[in-house]
Amino acid sequence: MNVPDESLYNEFSHSGNKESLKALFERYRLSVVLFVFGYVRNIDDAEDIMMDTLP
């Protein structure tokens, strides 16, 4: 089932549904890492920054 991002975010922010947050994290984890990698040019640092950025 493809739940829209907005619905997942609302579920997490209003009821604290950690599964919704996990779904968003999994959906965007790689994108965030690659975005940060474009700046820091080190994949390990990019992953660390992503982990610090996303809960």
N, CA, C and O atoms as a Tripos MOL2 file, in Angstrom:
@<TRIPOS>MOLECULE
protein
  220   219    55     0     0
PROTEIN
NO_CHARGES

@<TRIPOS>ATOM
      1 N           0.8440   -1.1820    0.0000 N.3       1 MET1
      2 CA          0.0000    0.0000    0.0000 C.3       1 MET1
      3 C           0.8880    1.2430    0.0000 C.2       1 MET1
      4 O           1.8140    1.3510    0.8040 O.2       1 MET1
      5 N           0.6090    2.1570   -0.8820 N.am      2 ASN2
      6 CA          1.4100    3.3650   -1.0130 C.3       2 ASN2
      7 C           0.7190    4.5230   -0.2930 C.2       2 ASN2
      8 O          -0.1540    5.1870   -0.8530 O.2       2 ASN2
      9 N           1.1170    4.7500    0.9350 N.am      3 VAL3
     10 CA          0.5320    5.8100    1.7590 C.3       3 VAL3
     11 C           1.2710    7.1110    1.4670 C.2       3 VAL3
     12 O           2.5020    7.1320    1.4760 O.2       3 VAL3
     13 N           0.5440    8.1960    1.2090 N.am      4 PRO4
     14 CA          1.1920    9.4770    0.9350 C.3       4 PRO4
     15 C           2.0340    9.9610    2.1220 C.2       4 PRO4
     16 O           1.7170    9.6910    3.2800 O.2       4 PRO4
     17 N           3.1080   10.6780    1.8050 N.am      5 ASP5
     18 CA          4.0040   11.2110    2.8370 C.3       5 ASP5
     19 C           3.2530   12.0410    3.8660 C.2       5 ASP5
     20 O           3.4970   11.9270    5.0670 O.2       5 ASP5
     21 N           2.3400   12.8740    3.3890 N.am      6 GLU6
     22 CA          1.6000   13.7500    4.2980 C.3       6 GLU6
     23 C           0.8280   12.9440    5.3390 C.2       6 GLU6
     24 O           0.7870   13.3130    6.5120 O.2       6 GLU6
     25 N           0.2210   11.8500    4.9080 N.am      7 SER7
     26 CA         -0.5260   11.0070    5.8480 C.3       7 SER7
     27 C           0.3970   10.3760    6.8860 C.2       7 SER7
     28 O           0.0750   10.3240    8.0730 O.2       7 SER7
     29 N           1.5540    9.8970    6.4170 N.am      8 LEU8
     30 CA          2.5190    9.3120    7.3470 C.3       8 LEU8
     31 C           2.9980   10.3380    8.3560 C.2       8 LEU8
     32 O           3.0820   10.0570    9.5510 O.2       8 LEU8
     33 N           3.3120   11.5290    7.8680 N.am      9 TYR9
     34 CA          3.7830   12.5880    8.7620 C.3       9 TYR9
     35 C           2.7010   12.9590    9.7820 C.2       9 TYR9
     36 O           2.9840   13.1220   10.9690 O.2       9 TYR9
     37 N           1.4640   13.0900    9.3050 N.am     10 ASN10
     38 CA          0.3700   13.4430   10.2150 C.3      10 ASN10
     39 C           0.1600   12.3670   11.2750 C.2      10 ASN10
     40 O          -0.0760   12.6820   12.4410 O.2      10 ASN10
     41 N           0.2450   11.1070   10.8790 N.am     11 GLU11
     42 CA          0.1020   10.0170   11.8470 C.3      11 GLU11
     43 C           1.1720   10.0990   12.9250 C.2      11 GLU11
     44 O           0.8920    9.9090   14.1090 O.2      11 GLU11
     45 N           2.3960   10.3820   12.5040 N.am     12 PHE12
     46 CA          3.4810   10.4740   13.4810 C.3      12 PHE12
     47 C           3.3320   11.7070   14.3630 C.2      12 PHE12
     48 O           3.4490   11.6190   15.5850 O.2      12 PHE12
     49 N           3.0760   12.8460   13.7500 N.am     13 SER13
     50 CA          3.0510   14.0860   14.5320 C.3      13 SER13
     51 C           1.8480   14.1770   15.4700 C.2      13 SER13
     52 O           1.9440   14.7980   16.5280 O.2      13 SER13
     53 N           0.7240   13.5740   15.1050 N.am     14 HIS14
     54 CA         -0.4630   13.6760   15.9500 C.3      14 HIS14
     55 C          -0.5930   12.5440   16.9650 C.2      14 HIS14
     56 O          -1.0990   12.7470   18.0690 O.2      14 HIS14
     57 N          -0.1340   11.3500   16.5860 N.am     15 SER15
     58 CA         -0.3330   10.2280   17.5100 C.3      15 SER15
     59 C           0.9640    9.5470   17.9260 C.2      15 SER15
     60 O           0.9500    8.6170   18.7320 O.2      15 SER15
     61 N           2.0960   10.0140   17.3720 N.am     16 GLY16
     62 CA          3.3780    9.4240   17.7430 C.3      16 GLY16
     63 C           3.6010    8.0370   17.1540 C.2      16 GLY16
     64 O           4.3890    7.2560   17.6870 O.2      16 GLY16
     65 N           2.9140    7.7270   16.0630 N.am     17 ASN17
     66 CA          3.0300    6.4270   15.4120 C.3      17 ASN17
     67 C           4.4400    6.2400   14.8500 C.2      17 ASN17
     68 O           4.7860    6.8140   13.8170 O.2      17 ASN17
     69 N           5.2450    5.4360   15.5330 N.am     18 LYS18
     70 CA          6.6350    5.2440   15.1350 C.3      18 LYS18
     71 C           6.7640    4.4710   13.8260 C.2      18 LYS18
     72 O           7.7650    4.6150   13.1240 O.2      18 LYS18
     73 N           5.7810    3.6640   13.4900 N.am     19 GLU19
     74 CA          5.8140    2.9390   12.2140 C.3      19 GLU19
     75 C           5.7070    3.9080   11.0390 C.2      19 GLU19
     76 O           6.3050    3.6790    9.9880 O.2      19 GLU19
     77 N           4.9540    4.9830   11.2120 N.am     20 SER20
     78 CA          4.8420    6.0020   10.1670 C.3      20 SER20
     79 C           6.1790    6.7030    9.9720 C.2      20 SER20
     80 O           6.6030    6.9500    8.8430 O.2      20 SER20
     81 N           6.8330    7.0190   11.0720 N.am     21 LEU21
     82 CA          8.1440    7.6580   10.9850 C.3      21 LEU21
     83 C           9.1470    6.7170   10.3300 C.2      21 LEU21
     84 O           9.9570    7.1430    9.5080 O.2      21 LEU21
     85 N           9.0950    5.4570   10.6880 N.am     22 LYS22
     86 CA          9.9890    4.4650   10.0950 C.3      22 LYS22
     87 C           9.7740    4.3720    8.5870 C.2      22 LYS22
     88 O          10.7390    4.2720    7.8300 O.2      22 LYS22
     89 N           8.5260    4.4040    8.1490 N.am     23 ALA23
     90 CA          8.2090    4.3470    6.7190 C.3      23 ALA23
     91 C           8.7920    5.5460    5.9830 C.2      23 ALA23
     92 O           9.3500    5.3990    4.8950 O.2      23 ALA23
     93 N           8.6650    6.7310    6.5710 N.am     24 LEU24
     94 CA          9.2440    7.9300    5.9490 C.3      24 LEU24
     95 C          10.7560    7.8520    5.9140 C.2      24 LEU24
     96 O          11.3850    8.2120    4.9190 O.2      24 LEU24
     97 N          11.3300    7.3850    6.9920 N.am     25 PHE25
     98 CA         12.7880    7.2410    7.0680 C.3      25 PHE25
     99 C          13.2750    6.3030    5.9660 C.2      25 PHE25
    100 O          14.2240    6.6290    5.2520 O.2      25 PHE25
    101 N          12.6450    5.1590    5.8230 N.am     26 GLU26
    102 CA         13.0560    4.2000    4.8000 C.3      26 GLU26
    103 C          12.8590    4.7670    3.3950 C.2      26 GLU26
    104 O          13.6540    4.4980    2.4950 O.2      26 GLU26
    105 N          11.8250    5.5320    3.2170 N.am     27 ARG27
    106 CA         11.5120    6.1010    1.9050 C.3      27 ARG27
    107 C          12.5630    7.1160    1.4530 C.2      27 ARG27
    108 O          12.8650    7.2030    0.2630 O.2      27 ARG27
    109 N          13.1180    7.8800    2.3870 N.am     28 TYR28
    110 CA         14.0050    8.9940    2.0250 C.3      28 TYR28
    111 C          15.4500    8.8490    2.4700 C.2      28 TYR28
    112 O          16.2700    9.7220    2.1870 O.2      28 TYR28
    113 N          15.7750    7.7790    3.1510 N.am     29 ARG29
    114 CA         17.1270    7.5920    3.6840 C.3      29 ARG29
    115 C          18.1890    7.7120    2.5880 C.2      29 ARG29
    116 O          19.1270    8.4960    2.7280 O.2      29 ARG29
    117 N          18.0580    6.9650    1.5270 N.am     30 LEU30
    118 CA         19.0620    6.9700    0.4690 C.3      30 LEU30
    119 C          19.1530    8.3350   -0.2070 C.2      30 LEU30
    120 O          20.2500    8.7990   -0.5170 O.2      30 LEU30
    121 N          18.0320    8.9680   -0.4350 N.am     31 SER31
    122 CA         18.0340   10.2950   -1.0590 C.3      31 SER31
    123 C          18.7880   11.3100   -0.2180 C.2      31 SER31
    124 O          19.5480   12.1250   -0.7430 O.2      31 SER31
    125 N          18.5760   11.2570    1.0810 N.am     32 VAL32
    126 CA         19.2660   12.1940    1.9790 C.3      32 VAL32
    127 C          20.7690   11.9060    1.9800 C.2      32 VAL32
    128 O          21.5780   12.8320    1.9210 O.2      32 VAL32
    129 N          21.1410   10.6390    2.0470 N.am     33 VAL33
    130 CA         22.5660   10.2760    2.0300 C.3      33 VAL33
    131 C          23.2250   10.7850    0.7570 C.2      33 VAL33
    132 O          24.2990   11.3840    0.8120 O.2      33 VAL33
    133 N          22.6010   10.5550   -0.3730 N.am     34 LEU34
    134 CA         23.1970   10.9870   -1.6410 C.3      34 LEU34
    135 C          23.2620   12.5050   -1.7560 C.2      34 LEU34
    136 O          24.2220   13.0440   -2.3050 O.2      34 LEU34
    137 N          22.2640   13.1860   -1.2500 N.am     35 PHE35
    138 CA         22.2690   14.6450   -1.2510 C.3      35 PHE35
    139 C          23.4380   15.1750   -0.4190 C.2      35 PHE35
    140 O          24.1890   16.0400   -0.8700 O.2      35 PHE35
    141 N          23.5830   14.6540    0.7840 N.am     36 VAL36
    142 CA         24.6580   15.0940    1.6780 C.3      36 VAL36
    143 C          26.0180   14.7100    1.0970 C.2      36 VAL36
    144 O          26.9770   15.4760    1.1990 O.2      36 VAL36
    145 N          26.1030   13.5300    0.4900 N.am     37 PHE37
    146 CA         27.3560   13.0870   -0.1240 C.3      37 PHE37
    147 C          27.8360   14.0950   -1.1700 C.2      37 PHE37
    148 O          29.0400   14.3030   -1.3240 O.2      37 PHE37
    149 N          26.9130   14.7110   -1.8800 N.am     38 GLY38
    150 CA         27.2730   15.7290   -2.8620 C.3      38 GLY38
    151 C          28.0360   16.8950   -2.2430 C.2      38 GLY38
    152 O          28.8040   17.5660   -2.9330 O.2      38 GLY38
    153 N          27.8380   17.1390   -0.9710 N.am     39 TYR39
    154 CA         28.5340   18.2200   -0.2760 C.3      39 TYR39
    155 C          29.8110   17.7480    0.4090 C.2      39 TYR39
    156 O          30.8490   18.4040    0.3150 O.2      39 TYR39
    157 N          29.7380   16.6140    1.0970 N.am     40 VAL40
    158 CA         30.8730   16.2120    1.9270 C.3      40 VAL40
    159 C          31.8390   15.2730    1.2160 C.2      40 VAL40
    160 O          32.9760   15.1180    1.6600 O.2      40 VAL40
    161 N          31.4110   14.6390    0.1170 N.am     41 ARG41
    162 CA         32.2450   13.7420   -0.7010 C.3      41 ARG41
    163 C          32.8710   12.5940    0.0950 C.2      41 ARG41
    164 O          33.9650   12.1240   -0.2200 O.2      41 ARG41
    165 N          32.1550   12.1550    1.1310 N.am     42 ASN42
    166 CA         32.5920   10.9990    1.9070 C.3      42 ASN42
    167 C          31.3350   10.2630    2.3410 C.2      42 ASN42
    168 O          30.5220   10.8060    3.0890 O.2      42 ASN42
    169 N          31.1730    9.0200    1.8720 N.am     43 ILE43
    170 CA         29.9360    8.2910    2.1040 C.3      43 ILE43
    171 C          29.7060    8.0040    3.5890 C.2      43 ILE43
    172 O          28.5670    8.0430    4.0540 O.2      43 ILE43
    173 N          30.7710    7.7170    4.3330 N.am     44 ASP44
    174 CA         30.6140    7.4600    5.7690 C.3      44 ASP44
    175 C          30.1340    8.7080    6.5010 C.2      44 ASP44
    176 O          29.2440    8.6380    7.3480 O.2      44 ASP44
    177 N          30.7300    9.8460    6.1690 N.am     45 ASP45
    178 CA         30.2930   11.1010    6.7870 C.3      45 ASP45
    179 C          28.8510   11.4210    6.3920 C.2      45 ASP45
    180 O          28.0650   11.8840    7.2180 O.2      45 ASP45
    181 N          28.5110   11.1750    5.1290 N.am     46 ALA46
    182 CA         27.1490   11.4420    4.6590 C.3      46 ALA46
    183 C          26.1390   10.5920    5.4280 C.2      46 ALA46
    184 O          25.0750   11.0840    5.8040 O.2      46 ALA46
    185 N          26.4610    9.3350    5.6620 N.am     47 GLU47
    186 CA         25.5630    8.4690    6.4250 C.3      47 GLU47
    187 C          25.4480    8.9300    7.8750 C.2      47 GLU47
    188 O          24.3620    8.9040    8.4540 O.2      47 GLU47
    189 N          26.5660    9.3500    8.4590 N.am     48 ASP48
    190 CA         26.5230    9.8650    9.8370 C.3      48 ASP48
    191 C          25.6460   11.1110    9.9330 C.2      48 ASP48
    192 O          24.8470   11.2480   10.8590 O.2      48 ASP48
    193 N          25.8020   12.0050    8.9790 N.am     49 ILE49
    194 CA         24.9990   13.2340    8.9740 C.3      49 ILE49
    195 C          23.5250   12.9070    8.8070 C.2      49 ILE49
    196 O          22.6720   13.5070    9.4610 O.2      49 ILE49
    197 N          23.2230   11.9490    7.9270 N.am     50 MET50
    198 CA         21.8320   11.5250    7.7290 C.3      50 MET50
    199 C          21.2580   10.9880    9.0280 C.2      50 MET50
    200 O          20.1260   11.3140    9.3850 O.2      50 MET50
    201 N          22.0160   10.1760    9.7340 N.am     51 MET51
    202 CA         21.5420    9.6060   10.9960 C.3      51 MET51
    203 C          21.3270   10.6870   12.0440 C.2      51 MET51
    204 O          20.4370   10.5620   12.8860 O.2      51 MET51
    205 N          22.1320   11.7540   12.0070 N.am     52 ASP52
    206 CA         21.9560   12.8590   12.9390 C.3      52 ASP52
    207 C          20.7560   13.7200   12.5540 C.2      52 ASP52
    208 O          20.1460   14.3660   13.4050 O.2      52 ASP52
    209 N          20.4250   13.7220   11.2680 N.am     53 THR53
    210 CA         19.3500   14.5770   10.7630 C.3      53 THR53
    211 C          17.9940   13.9330   10.9030 C.2      53 THR53
    212 O          17.0440   14.5700   11.3590 O.2      53 THR53
    213 N          17.8920   12.6680   10.5140 N.am     54 LEU54
    214 CA         16.6160   11.9580   10.6060 C.3      54 LEU54
    215 C          16.5830   11.1610   11.8960 C.2      54 LEU54
    216 O          17.5370   10.4550   12.2240 O.2      54 LEU54
    217 N          15.4790   11.2740   12.6300 N.am     55 PRO55
    218 CA         15.3850   10.5780   13.9110 C.3      55 PRO55
    219 C          15.4020    9.0670   13.7720 C.2      55 PRO55
    220 O          15.3280    8.3540   14.7720 O.2      55 PRO55
@<TRIPOS>BOND
     1     1     2 1
     2     2     3 1
     3     3     4 2
     4     3     5 am
     5     5     6 1
     6     6     7 1
     7     7     8 2
     8     7     9 am
     9     9    10 1
    10    10    11 1
    11    11    12 2
    12    11    13 am
    13    13    14 1
    14    14    15 1
    15    15    16 2
    16    15    17 am
    17    17    18 1
    18    18    19 1
    19    19    20 2
    20    19    21 am
    21    21    22 1
    22    22    23 1
    23    23    24 2
    24    23    25 am
    25    25    26 1
    26    26    27 1
    27    27    28 2
    28    27    29 am
    29    29    30 1
    30    30    31 1
    31    31    32 2
    32    31    33 am
    33    33    34 1
    34    34    35 1
    35    35    36 2
    36    35    37 am
    37    37    38 1
    38    38    39 1
    39    39    40 2
    40    39    41 am
    41    41    42 1
    42    42    43 1
    43    43    44 2
    44    43    45 am
    45    45    46 1
    46    46    47 1
    47    47    48 2
    48    47    49 am
    49    49    50 1
    50    50    51 1
    51    51    52 2
    52    51    53 am
    53    53    54 1
    54    54    55 1
    55    55    56 2
    56    55    57 am
    57    57    58 1
    58    58    59 1
    59    59    60 2
    60    59    61 am
    61    61    62 1
    62    62    63 1
    63    63    64 2
    64    63    65 am
    65    65    66 1
    66    66    67 1
    67    67    68 2
    68    67    69 am
    69    69    70 1
    70    70    71 1
    71    71    72 2
    72    71    73 am
    73    73    74 1
    74    74    75 1
    75    75    76 2
    76    75    77 am
    77    77    78 1
    78    78    79 1
    79    79    80 2
    80    79    81 am
    81    81    82 1
    82    82    83 1
    83    83    84 2
    84    83    85 am
    85    85    86 1
    86    86    87 1
    87    87    88 2
    88    87    89 am
    89    89    90 1
    90    90    91 1
    91    91    92 2
    92    91    93 am
    93    93    94 1
    94    94    95 1
    95    95    96 2
    96    95    97 am
    97    97    98 1
    98    98    99 1
    99    99   100 2
   100    99   101 am
   101   101   102 1
   102   102   103 1
   103   103   104 2
   104   103   105 am
   105   105   106 1
   106   106   107 1
   107   107   108 2
   108   107   109 am
   109   109   110 1
   110   110   111 1
   111   111   112 2
   112   111   113 am
   113   113   114 1
   114   114   115 1
   115   115   116 2
   116   115   117 am
   117   117   118 1
   118   118   119 1
   119   119   120 2
   120   119   121 am
   121   121   122 1
   122   122   123 1
   123   123   124 2
   124   123   125 am
   125   125   126 1
   126   126   127 1
   127   127   128 2
   128   127   129 am
   129   129   130 1
   130   130   131 1
   131   131   132 2
   132   131   133 am
   133   133   134 1
   134   134   135 1
   135   135   136 2
   136   135   137 am
   137   137   138 1
   138   138   139 1
   139   139   140 2
   140   139   141 am
   141   141   142 1
   142   142   143 1
   143   143   144 2
   144   143   145 am
   145   145   146 1
   146   146   147 1
   147   147   148 2
   148   147   149 am
   149   149   150 1
   150   150   151 1
   151   151   152 2
   152   151   153 am
   153   153   154 1
   154   154   155 1
   155   155   156 2
   156   155   157 am
   157   157   158 1
   158   158   159 1
   159   159   160 2
   160   159   161 am
   161   161   162 1
   162   162   163 1
   163   163   164 2
   164   163   165 am
   165   165   166 1
   166   166   167 1
   167   167   168 2
   168   167   169 am
   169   169   170 1
   170   170   171 1
   171   171   172 2
   172   171   173 am
   173   173   174 1
   174   174   175 1
   175   175   176 2
   176   175   177 am
   177   177   178 1
   178   178   179 1
   179   179   180 2
   180   179   181 am
   181   181   182 1
   182   182   183 1
   183   183   184 2
   184   183   185 am
   185   185   186 1
   186   186   187 1
   187   187   188 2
   188   187   189 am
   189   189   190 1
   190   190   191 1
   191   191   192 2
   192   191   193 am
   193   193   194 1
   194   194   195 1
   195   195   196 2
   196   195   197 am
   197   197   198 1
   198   198   199 1
   199   199   200 2
   200   199   201 am
   201   201   202 1
   202   202   203 1
   203   203   204 2
   204   203   205 am
   205   205   206 1
   206   206   207 1
   207   207   208 2
   208   207   209 am
   209   209   210 1
   210   210   211 1
   211   211   212 2
   212   211   213 am
   213   213   214 1
   214   214   215 1
   215   215   216 2
   216   215   217 am
   217   217   218 1
   218   218   219 1
   219   219   220 2
@<TRIPOS>SUBSTRUCTURE
     1 MET1         2 RESIDUE 1 A MET
     2 ASN2         6 RESIDUE 1 A ASN
     3 VAL3        10 RESIDUE 1 A VAL
     4 PRO4        14 RESIDUE 1 A PRO
     5 ASP5        18 RESIDUE 1 A ASP
     6 GLU6        22 RESIDUE 1 A GLU
     7 SER7        26 RESIDUE 1 A SER
     8 LEU8        30 RESIDUE 1 A LEU
     9 TYR9        34 RESIDUE 1 A TYR
    10 ASN10       38 RESIDUE 1 A ASN
    11 GLU11       42 RESIDUE 1 A GLU
    12 PHE12       46 RESIDUE 1 A PHE
    13 SER13       50 RESIDUE 1 A SER
    14 HIS14       54 RESIDUE 1 A HIS
    15 SER15       58 RESIDUE 1 A SER
    16 GLY16       62 RESIDUE 1 A GLY
    17 ASN17       66 RESIDUE 1 A ASN
    18 LYS18       70 RESIDUE 1 A LYS
    19 GLU19       74 RESIDUE 1 A GLU
    20 SER20       78 RESIDUE 1 A SER
    21 LEU21       82 RESIDUE 1 A LEU
    22 LYS22       86 RESIDUE 1 A LYS
    23 ALA23       90 RESIDUE 1 A ALA
    24 LEU24       94 RESIDUE 1 A LEU
    25 PHE25       98 RESIDUE 1 A PHE
    26 GLU26      102 RESIDUE 1 A GLU
    27 ARG27      106 RESIDUE 1 A ARG
    28 TYR28      110 RESIDUE 1 A TYR
    29 ARG29      114 RESIDUE 1 A ARG
    30 LEU30      118 RESIDUE 1 A LEU
    31 SER31      122 RESIDUE 1 A SER
    32 VAL32      126 RESIDUE 1 A VAL
    33 VAL33      130 RESIDUE 1 A VAL
    34 LEU34      134 RESIDUE 1 A LEU
    35 PHE35      138 RESIDUE 1 A PHE
    36 VAL36      142 RESIDUE 1 A VAL
    37 PHE37      146 RESIDUE 1 A PHE
    38 GLY38      150 RESIDUE 1 A GLY
    39 TYR39      154 RESIDUE 1 A TYR
    40 VAL40      158 RESIDUE 1 A VAL
    41 ARG41      162 RESIDUE 1 A ARG
    42 ASN42      166 RESIDUE 1 A ASN
    43 ILE43      170 RESIDUE 1 A ILE
    44 ASP44      174 RESIDUE 1 A ASP
    45 ASP45      178 RESIDUE 1 A ASP
    46 ALA46      182 RESIDUE 1 A ALA
    47 GLU47      186 RESIDUE 1 A GLU
    48 ASP48      190 RESIDUE 1 A ASP
    49 ILE49      194 RESIDUE 1 A ILE
    50 MET50      198 RESIDUE 1 A MET
    51 MET51      202 RESIDUE 1 A MET
    52 ASP52      206 RESIDUE 1 A ASP
    53 THR53      210 RESIDUE 1 A THR
    54 LEU54      214 RESIDUE 1 A LEU
    55 PRO55      218 RESIDUE 1 A PRO
